[in-house]
């Protein structure tokens, strides 16, 4: 065993997964030392034959040797360099409590199960962009700090911006709609959003990655639903093609590529279904988490689909800029998408007519002046449009069948967590 200070071997690094077929040849492998004398990199695990004693598990090591075809494939060690020694026993393992693993997230992420989360995320985002590119969308990057609060003023983080207060953006919603008024026609954005949500649950966080879409020249809400389900099917197909076997092996989850169209129920129909299951203690005009789970099971048993759209939410539980279902209606052209009983998407057709939008905003007169800049977007011609936002981590929860958003977030932020 040699120290990091010695010169590096001349061999180019080979990944564990690429060693097959190299029997009898020299190879260099870099990764983490394991307690049983193996080395692991991000592609697999390799037994080391003749490794020196005293290498602390978790140390970063650089090993040169001769490949033994096995089985299993192994490396007969000729030189082992400890390039990053572990400072004692590792503080967590797969049996540790989640909060402890989050404290030592960089150690916990070394596990293949956790790496797969981000491989799936990478594939999903690539597939998203591929579909958008193929269908005429352009990407925007909207500001994350702005000088006025949202409509309700709730769940806002306030920051000092030189000599005035500013606010971390909860959604790129207003800026997506500005893009419609600007004639960009079809836009998307993947970026961080911030919500001062005090809830500490398996589904909530204070910073997360939002996937947002906005489309001009729509004729009805159905246009949005059609776009999302085709896009979603494309993304899940890509994930299944690349990772189905690993997801089954490490998470026990069969990735099911959905058929389209997705089932659709109105809010009134959803509440009637829940009543038939004895679940009637619901918030006014909305669903609770348990109701969403029951509805998801009901639809899956009735149709075989993991997905269901819930439409026509009452205006009282939707933002002022959602278009009403009709003249004088108290319902909106809005929807949520549930995936196995978890809300992953919220969307709507927007009110694009300035006079009507202003009238809807004036139901809360104190907010009108605050959002005057937003209202101005619609004063000089804006096409009919709508869009939706998807929580990326909730999407990963559903793809992997994981019950806690913290397990699929690189570094979770919540009411009581600001480190690491």
C-alpha positions in Angstrom: 0.0 0.0 0.0 1.3 3.4 -0.9 0.3 6.9 0.1 -1.4 9.5 -2.0 1.9 11.4 -2.2 3.4 8.9 -4.6 3.1 9.4 -8.4 -0.1 8.2 -10.0 0.0 4.9 -12.1 0.4 5.3 -15.8 -2.7 3.2 -16.6 -6.0 4.9 -17.5 -8.8 4.2 -15.1 -11.2 1.4 -16.0 -14.7 1.2 -14.6 -15.7 -2.0 -12.8 -18.5 -2.6 -15.3 -16.0 -2.5 -18.2 -13.6 -5.2 -16.8 -15.4 -8.1 -18.5 -13.2 -9.5 -21.3 -9.9 -8.1 -19.8 -8.8 -11.3 -18.1 -5.0 -11.5 -17.7 -4.5 -7.8 -18.5 -3.4 -5.0 -16.2 -6.1 -2.6 -15.1 -6.5 0.4 -12.8 -9.7 0.7 -10.7 -10.6 3.7 -8.5 -13.4 3.7 -5.9 -14.3 3.2 -2.3 -12.8 0.5 -0.1 -15.3 -1.9 1.4 -14.9 -3.8 4.7 -14.5 -7.2 3.0 -11.6 -6.2 0.9 -13.5 -5.1 -2.2 -13.6 -1.9 -4.1 -16.8 -0.2 -5.4 -17.2 2.5 -8.0 -20.4 3.9 -9.4 -20.8 1.0 -11.9 -20.3 -2.0 -9.6 -18.3 -3.9 -7.0 -15.0 -5.7 -7.5 -13.3 -8.2 -5.1 -9.6 -7.5 -4.5 -7.2 -10.4 -4.2 -4.1 -9.8 -2.1 -5.2 -6.3 -0.9 -3.1 -5.0 2.0 -4.6 -5.0 5.5 -5.4 -1.8 7.3 -7.4 0.1 4.7 -10.3 1.8 6.5 -13.7 1.0 4.8 -14.9 4.1 3.0 -11.5 5.3 2.0 -11.0 6.4 -1.6 -8.5 4.1 -3.2 -6.7 3.8 -6.5 -5.8 0.1 -7.3 -3.6 -1.4 -10.0 -3.5 -5.1 -10.7 -4.2 -8.0 -13.0 -7.8 -8.9 -13.9 -8.8 -12.4 -12.8 -11.8 -13.7 -14.9 -13.2 -15.6 -11.9 -16.0 -16.1 -11.5 -16.5 -13.6 -10.0 -14.2 -11.2 -11.8 -11.6 -9.9 -9.4 -8.4 -7.9 -9.4 -5.1 -9.3 -8.2 -3.6 -6.3 -6.4 -0.1 -5.1 -7.4 -0.4 -1.6 -6.0 -3.0 0.1 -3.8 -2.9 3.8 -3.1 -5.1 5.4 -0.4 -5.8 8.7 -2.0 -8.5 9.8 0.5 -8.4 7.9 3.9 -11.6 7.5 5.9 -11.4 9.1 9.3 -12.7 6.2 11.3 -15.8 4.0 10.8 -18.4 5.3 8.5 -21.1 7.3 10.5 -24.1 5.7 8.7 -25.2 2.7 6.7 -28.4 1.5 5.0 -29.8 0.5 8.5 -29.4 4.0 9.9 -32.4 6.3 10.6 -33.3 8.6 7.7 -32.5 11.8 9.6 -29.1 10.4 10.5 -28.5 9.5 6.8 -29.5 13.0 5.8 -26.9 14.4 8.2 -24.3 12.4 6.3 -25.9 12.6 2.9 -22.6 12.5 1.0 -21.8 9.1 2.6 -25.4 7.8 2.1 -25.4 8.7 -1.6 -22.5 6.3 -2.3 -25.0 3.4 -2.1 -26.1 2.1 -5.6 -29.8 2.4 -4.6 -29.3 6.1 -4.0 -27.2 6.7 -7.1 -30.0 5.2 -9.2 -32.3 8.0 -8.1 -30.2 10.5 -10.0 -29.6 8.3 -12.9 -33.3 8.0 -13.3 -33.6 11.8 -12.8 -31.0 12.4 -15.5 -32.8 10.2 -18.0 -36.2 11.7 -17.2 -35.0 15.3 -17.7 -33.2 14.4 -20.9 -36.5 12.8 -22.2 -38.5 15.8 -21.1 -36.2 18.2 -23.1 -36.2 15.9 -26.0 -40.0 15.8 -26.2 -40.2 19.6 -25.8 -37.6 20.2 -28.4 -39.4 17.9 -30.9 -42.7 19.8 -30.3 -41.6 23.4 -30.7 -41.0 24.5 -27.1 -38.3 26.9 -26.0 -36.6 27.0 -22.6 -36.7 30.0 -20.3 -34.9 30.8 -17.0 -37.0 33.1 -15.0 -35.9 35.1 -11.9 -36.0 33.5 -8.5 -36.2 36.8 -6.6 -38.9 39.4 -7.3 -40.0 42.7 -5.8 -43.6 41.8 -5.0 -45.3 38.9 -3.2 -47.7 36.3 -4.6 -51.5 36.8 -4.6 -52.1 35.4 -1.2 -49.0 36.6 0.6 -48.7 33.1 2.2 -45.7 30.7 2.4 -43.3 33.4 1.2 -39.6 33.7 2.1 -38.6 37.4 2.4 -35.1 38.4 1.8 -33.2 41.7 2.1 -32.5 43.0 -1.4 -30.1 45.9 -0.9 -32.4 48.6 0.8 -35.8 46.9 0.2 -37.5 43.6 0.9 -37.8 41.0 -1.9 -39.3 37.6 -2.2 -38.1 34.1 -3.2 -40.3 32.9 -6.1 -42.8 30.2 -5.3 -43.4 29.4 -8.9 -42.4 30.8 -12.4 -46.1 31.1 -13.1 -46.3 34.9 -13.8 -43.1 34.7 -15.9 -44.4 31.8 -18.0 -47.5 33.8 -18.7 -45.4 36.8 -19.6 -43.7 34.6 -22.2 -47.1 33.9 -23.7 -47.8 37.7 -24.0 -44.3 38.0 -25.5 -45.2 35.5 -28.3 -42.8 32.7 -27.3 -45.8 30.4 -27.9 -44.6 27.3 -26.0 -42.1 27.4 -23.1 -40.7 25.2 -20.4 -38.5 25.6 -17.4 -36.8 23.3 -14.9 -35.7 25.2 -11.9 -35.9 25.8 -8.1 -38.8 27.2 -6.3 -39.3 28.2 -2.6 -42.2 27.8 -0.3 -42.2 28.7 3.4 -44.4 25.7 4.1 -44.3 24.8 7.8 -45.6 21.3 7.3 -43.1 18.5 8.2 -44.4 15.5 6.2 -43.1 12.9 3.8 -44.4 15.0 0.9 -43.4 18.5 1.7 -40.2 20.6 1.4 -39.3 24.3 1.4 -37.2 24.2 -1.8 -37.8 21.9 -4.7 -37.3 21.6 -8.4 -40.3 22.5 -10.4 -40.9 21.4 -14.0 -43.1 24.0 -15.7 -44.9 24.2 -19.1 -47.0 27.0 -20.7 -48.7 26.8 -24.1 -50.4 29.4 -26.2 -53.4 29.2 -28.6 -55.2 26.4 -26.8 -58.9 25.9 -27.4 -59.8 24.1 -24.1 -58.4 22.5 -21.0 -58.3 19.2 -23.0 -55.4 20.6 -25.1 -53.3 20.8 -21.9 -54.3 17.3 -20.7 -53.5 15.8 -24.0 -50.0 17.5 -24.1 -49.1 16.4 -20.5 -50.1 12.7 -20.9 -48.2 12.4 -24.2 -45.2 14.0 -22.6 -45.5 11.9 -19.5 -45.7 8.7 -21.5 -42.6 9.6 -23.4 -40.6 10.3 -20.2 -41.8 7.1 -18.5 -41.0 5.1 -21.6 -37.4 6.4 -21.6 -37.0 5.6 -17.9 -38.3 2.1 -18.4 -36.0 1.5 -21.4 -32.9 2.6 -19.5 -33.6 1.6 -15.9 -36.5 -0.9 -15.6 -34.3 -3.8 -14.5 -32.3 -1.7 -11.9 -35.5 -0.2 -10.5 -37.0 -3.6 -10.1 -33.9 -5.0 -8.5 -33.2 -2.1 -6.1 -36.7 -0.8 -5.4 -39.0 -3.7 -6.2 -41.0 -1.4 -8.5 -42.2 -2.4 -12.0 -42.2 0.6 -14.2 -45.5 0.7 -16.1 -45.7 2.8 -19.2 -49.2 4.3 -19.2 -51.8 4.0 -21.9 -53.4 7.3 -23.0 -55.7 9.0 -22.6 -55.5 9.1 -18.8 -58.8 8.7 -16.9 -60.5 12.0 -16.1 -63.0 12.8 -13.3 -64.4 16.1 -12.2 -64.0 17.3 -8.6 -67.7 16.6 -8.0 -67.3 13.0 -9.4 -64.1 12.5 -7.3 -65.9 13.5 -4.1 -68.8 11.2 -4.9 -66.4 8.3 -5.4 -64.8 9.0 -2.1 -68.2 9.2 -0.4 -68.9 5.7 -1.8 -65.7 4.6 0.0 -66.9 6.2 3.3 -64.4 9.1 3.1 -66.4 12.3 3.5 -64.3 14.4 5.9 -62.8 16.5 3.2 -61.7 20.2 2.9 -64.3 22.4 1.2 -64.0 22.0 -2.6 -60.8 20.0 -2.4 -59.2 16.6 -1.7 -57.0 15.7 1.2 -54.0 13.4 1.0 -56.0 10.3 2.1 -58.7 11.1 -0.4 -56.2 11.3 -3.2 -54.8 7.9 -2.2 -58.3 6.3 -2.1 -59.2 7.9 -5.4 -55.9 6.6 -6.9 -56.7 3.0 -5.8 -60.2 3.2 -7.0 -59.2 4.3 -10.5 -56.4 1.8 -10.7 -58.8 -1.0 -9.8 -61.4 0.2 -12.2 -59.3 1.1 -15.2 -55.8 -0.3 -14.6 -54.3 3.2 -14.8 -51.9 4.6 -12.3 -53.0 8.1 -13.4 -56.1 10.1 -13.0 -56.9 13.8 -13.8 -59.1 15.6 -11.4 -60.7 18.7 -13.1 -63.1 21.5 -12.4 -61.9 22.8 -9.0 -64.0 25.5 -7.4 -62.7 29.0 -7.7 -62.4 29.3 -4.0 -59.5 26.8 -3.9 -57.7 28.0 -7.1 -55.7 31.1 -7.9 -57.6 34.1 -9.3 -55.9 33.8 -12.8 -57.6 30.4 -13.5 -60.2 30.7 -16.2 -63.8 30.1 -15.1 -65.7 27.1 -16.6 -68.3 29.5 -18.0 -70.0 32.8 -17.5 -71.1 33.1 -13.9 -69.6 29.7 -13.0 -67.9 29.1 -9.7 -65.8 26.3 -11.2 -62.5 26.7 -13.0 -60.8 25.1 -16.0 -58.2 23.6 -13.8 -56.8 20.1 -13.0 -54.5 18.1 -10.8 -52.8 14.9 -12.0 -52.6 12.1 -9.4 -50.1 9.3 -9.9 -50.9 6.3 -7.7 -52.7 8.6 -5.4 -50.0 11.3 -5.1 -50.6 14.8 -6.6 -47.7 15.4 -9.1 -49.1 18.1 -11.3 -51.3 21.2 -11.0 -52.5 23.1 -14.0 -55.2 25.2 -15.7 -56.3 27.2 -18.6 -55.5 30.8 -17.7 -57.7 33.8 -18.0 -56.0 35.8 -20.7 -58.6 38.6 -21.2 -57.4 41.7 -19.2 -60.8 42.9 -18.2 -61.9 39.6 -16.8 -58.6 38.9 -15.1 -58.7 42.3 -13.5 -62.2 41.7 -12.3 -61.2 38.3 -10.8 -58.1 39.9 -9.1 -60.3 42.6 -7.6 -62.0 40.1 -5.4 -59.0 40.7 -3.2 -58.7 44.5 -3.7 -55.6 44.8 -1.4 -53.6 42.6 -3.8 -54.4 44.4 -7.1 -51.8 47.0 -6.8 -49.2 44.5 -5.6 -49.6 42.5 -8.7 -50.0 45.4 -11.1 -46.9 44.4 -13.1 -48.3 41.0 -13.7 -51.7 42.4 -14.8 -49.9 44.6 -17.3 -48.8 41.5 -19.1 -52.3 41.2 -20.5 -53.0 44.8 -21.5 -51.6 44.7 -25.0 -52.9 41.4 -26.4 -52.4 38.0 -25.0 -53.4 34.7 -26.7 -55.5 32.0 -25.0 -53.1 29.9 -23.0 -52.6 27.5 -20.1 -50.0 25.3 -18.5 -49.0 23.1 -15.6 -46.3 22.5 -13.1 -44.8 19.2 -12.0 -42.9 18.5 -8.9 -39.7 16.6 -10.0 -39.1 14.9 -6.7 -42.7 13.7 -6.5 -42.4 12.3 -10.0 -39.3 10.4 -8.8 -41.2 9.2 -5.7 -43.8 7.6 -8.1 -41.3 6.2 -10.6 -39.4 4.4 -7.8 -42.4 3.8 -5.4 -40.7 5.7 -2.6 -42.8 7.1 0.3 -40.7 10.0 1.4 -39.6 13.0 -0.7 -36.3 13.2 1.2 -35.1 9.9 -0.2 -35.2 11.2 -3.8 -33.9 14.8 -3.1 -30.2 15.5 -3.5 -30.2 17.7 -0.4 -33.5 18.2 1.3 -34.7 21.5 2.6 -37.5 21.5 5.1 -38.8 23.3 8.2 -36.0 21.9 10.4 -33.3 21.2 7.8 -30.8 23.7 6.3 -27.7 21.5 6.5 -25.6 20.1 4.9 
